[in-house]
Amino acid sequence: MCLAIPARVKTLEANNMAEVEIMGVTRHVSLDLIPGAEIGDHVLVHAGFAIQVVDEEFANETVELLKQLDIYPSDTAEAE
């Protein structure tokens, strides 16, 4: 089973890389699969790759579902 986590693109970097934020935690991911992503976009991240751009509503709904499954921290402070 694969799981992709919603994240928001914070910065675009060289070589199709981006810094994304996931519940207050930043990660560097590849945009090779979705080169049209822009700062502020919500993307699904799996194994270090952004694999799809999604709208904010979908991203928020997904985070809420993950919180219910205890997969995602329920409080931003827990992620830091």
ABEGO torsion letter per residue (X at the ends): XBBBBBBBBABBBBGGBBBBBBGGBBBBBBAAABAABBBGBBBBBBGGBBABBBBAAAAAAAAAAAAAAGABBABAAAAX
